[in-house]
């Protein structure tokens, strides 16, 4: 797949410094899905959807949507830690787990 196709990973912040929300998406090769989910969950970032847009693509690209709530500075650290593992063959799950306040967002 050509690198200029416009696939990206992003996070959108809203709220206050004390009580912020991040919602966003990750675009990744199918081979990275499990390690990316493990990394997001290790950083308390909730995975809310996994899907694909294209059929017949040679390197199957998967799109993952995420959501998290808590202090903005902690959320930024968590998202940076999670997104820092994209594009790597293996993901370390050592003792670098971030602590974020999450998962109490009502539907």
C-alpha positions in Angstrom: 0.0 0.0 0.0 1.4 3.4 -0.9 2.4 5.5 2.0 0.7 8.6 0.6 -2.8 7.0 0.7 -3.6 9.1 3.7 -3.9 6.5 6.5 -3.2 8.0 9.9 -3.5 7.7 13.6 -5.1 10.6 15.5 -6.5 11.7 18.9 -8.9 14.6 19.6 -8.9 16.2 23.0 -12.0 17.9 24.5 -13.0 19.1 28.0 -10.8 20.7 30.7 -7.3 20.0 31.9 -8.8 18.3 34.9 -11.5 16.3 33.1 -10.7 15.7 29.5 -11.8 13.2 26.9 -9.8 11.7 24.0 -11.5 10.1 21.0 -9.6 8.9 18.0 -8.6 6.3 15.5 -5.6 4.1 14.6 -4.9 2.9 11.1 -2.6 -0.2 11.1 -1.7 -3.3 9.2 -3.7 -6.3 10.2 -0.6 -7.9 11.7 -0.4 -5.1 14.3 -4.0 -5.4 15.6 -3.4 -7.6 18.7 -0.3 -5.8 19.9 -1.9 -2.4 19.5 -5.0 -3.5 21.4 -2.8 -4.9 24.2 -0.9 -1.6 24.4 -4.0 0.5 24.4 -5.6 -1.6 27.1 -2.4 -1.6 29.1 -2.7 2.2 29.1 -6.4 2.1 30.1 -7.6 3.3 26.7 -10.9 1.7 25.7 -11.2 0.2 22.3 -14.7 1.0 21.0 -14.6 -0.3 17.4 -12.4 -2.3 15.0 -13.2 -2.4 11.2 -11.8 -2.0 7.7 -12.8 0.2 4.8 -11.1 -1.4 1.8 -11.5 -4.7 0.2 -8.9 -6.4 -1.9 -6.1 -4.3 -0.5 -2.7 -6.1 -0.6 -1.7 -5.1 2.9 -5.0 -5.3 4.8 -5.4 -2.1 6.8 -7.5 -2.2 10.0 -9.1 0.9 11.7 -9.5 1.0 15.4 -11.4 3.7 17.4 -10.6 4.5 21.0 -12.0 6.5 23.9 -10.6 7.6 27.3 -11.5 10.1 30.0 -9.3 11.7 32.7 -6.8 14.5 33.4 -5.5 15.9 30.1 -1.8 15.5 31.0 -2.2 11.9 32.0 -4.2 11.1 28.9 -1.5 12.6 26.7 1.1 10.4 28.3 -1.1 7.3 27.9 -1.8 8.0 24.2 1.8 8.8 23.5 2.8 5.5 25.1 0.2 3.5 23.2 0.8 5.2 19.8 4.6 4.9 20.2 4.3 1.1 19.6 2.7 1.4 16.2 4.8 0.1 13.4 6.9 -2.2 15.6 7.0 -5.9 15.2 6.7 -6.6 18.9 5.4 -4.6 21.8 7.0 -4.6 25.2 4.5 -5.0 28.1 7.0 -4.4 30.8 6.5 -2.2 33.9 5.9 1.0 31.9 2.1 0.9 32.4 0.6 4.4 32.6 -2.2 5.0 35.1 -5.2 6.8 33.6 -8.7 7.4 34.9 -11.0 5.9 32.3 -14.1 3.9 31.3 -16.9 5.7 33.2 -18.2 7.5 30.1 -21.9 6.9 29.8 -23.4 5.8 26.5 
